[in-house]
Amino acid sequence: MGKLDGHCLCGSISYSCEAEPLFTAICHCKNCQRQTGTSFSIVVGVPDDALAIEGDTLGTFATKGDDHPDEDSYRIFCNACGSPILTRNPLMPGVAIIKAGTLNDSTWLEPQMEVFGESAQPWVEEHESRPRMPAGPPPPA
């Protein structure tokens, strides 16, 4: 695995994480589709307490998801360039979900699973090497 560090498009926000990833995934949820402007988001889950974020243009936007309509997820982004940086989901306390497109080195990245497969665009084919869950991952025990 490569080092878990990265930044937004303009470089105003940067982050690093010393921990190993908890998971890598492709998320097909409608909110990720809207945030990325494309058919899915590739993400890396890390322990939130191992993540360090620097920069003064950090913004937060609260969203409701199909998997938790009564609770907000928090989408963290750069106010200067609009790059999505990470998401914090109430169903995954203590986990920061980094947007993999912001990583400095993503050559090691191979998604382990796909989530919210029911929302996948019909032309995005399933891949035999990873499971596609119809909804979100099960909450941690």
PETA-V220191 format. One record per residue. N is the residue number from 1. RES is the residue in one letter. SS is DSSP state (H for helix, E for strand, C for the rest). OMEGA is omega in whole degrees, 0 to 359 (999 if undefined). NEAR is the number of other ideal C-beta (glycine too) atoms within 10 Angstrom. Layout:
n;res;ss;omega;near
N;RES;SS;OMEGA;NEAR
N;RES;SS;OMEGA;NEAR
This chain:
n;res;ss;omega;near
1;M;C;176;12
2;G;C;179;11
3;K;C;180;12
4;L;E;174;21
5;D;E;182;16
6;G;E;181;23
7;H;E;177;19
8;C;C;183;23
9;L;C;182;13
10;C;C;179;13
11;G;C;180;12
12;S;C;179;17
13;I;C;174;25
14;S;E;180;16
15;Y;E;173;24
16;S;E;179;15
17;C;E;181;21
18;E;C;183;12
19;A;C;173;13
20;E;C;177;10
21;P;C;174;19
22;L;C;178;16
23;F;E;169;16
24;T;E;186;20
25;A;E;168;24
26;I;E;180;23
27;C;E;180;26
28;H;C;184;22
29;C;C;182;24
30;K;H;179;12
31;N;H;176;19
32;C;H;177;26
33;Q;H;180;18
34;R;H;182;10
35;Q;H;182;19
36;T;H;183;15
37;G;C;180;7
38;T;C;191;11
39;S;C;179;15
40;F;C;177;21
41;S;E;174;23
42;I;E;188;18
43;V;E;177;25
44;V;E;178;24
45;G;E;179;20
46;V;E;174;23
47;P;E;184;15
48;D;H;182;16
49;D;H;177;11
50;A;H;183;15
51;L;E;176;17
52;A;E;180;11
53;I;E;179;14
54;E;E;177;11
55;G;C;184;17
56;D;C;179;8
57;T;C;182;14
58;L;E;177;17
59;G;E;179;13
60;T;E;177;12
61;F;E;180;14
62;A;E;178;9
63;T;E;172;17
64;K;E;179;12
65;G;E;178;20
66;D;C;183;13
67;D;C;180;17
68;H;E;185;15
69;P;E;181;7
70;D;E;181;6
71;E;E;180;12
72;D;E;162;15
73;S;E;182;20
74;Y;E;180;13
75;R;E;184;21
76;I;E;186;20
77;F;E;175;21
78;C;E;178;21
79;N;C;184;15
80;A;C;185;17
81;C;C;178;13
82;G;C;181;12
83;S;C;172;20
84;P;E;183;21
85;I;E;181;25
86;L;E;175;23
87;T;E;171;27
88;R;E;185;17
89;N;C;182;22
90;P;C;178;14
91;L;C;180;15
92;M;C;182;19
93;P;C;179;10
94;G;C;181;12
95;V;E;171;19
96;A;E;183;25
97;I;E;184;25
98;I;E;173;25
99;K;E;190;24
100;A;H;178;18
101;G;H;179;16
102;T;H;180;21
103;L;E;175;20
104;N;C;179;13
105;D;C;179;12
106;S;C;183;14
107;T;C;181;8
108;W;C;191;12
109;L;C;174;15
110;E;C;182;9
111;P;C;181;19
112;Q;C;185;13
113;M;E;173;15
114;E;E;180;20
115;V;E;184;26
116;F;C;179;26
117;G;H;178;18
118;E;H;180;12
119;S;H;182;18
120;A;C;174;21
121;Q;C;186;11
122;P;C;181;6
123;W;C;176;6
124;V;C;185;14
125;E;C;175;9
126;E;C;179;11
127;H;C;185;11
128;E;C;184;6
129;S;C;182;8
130;R;C;178;15
131;P;E;174;12
132;R;E;179;17
133;M;C;182;16
134;P;C;180;12
135;A;C;181;14
136;G;C;178;18
137;P;C;177;17
138;P;C;178;8
139;P;C;179;12
140;P;C;182;10
141;A;C;999;3
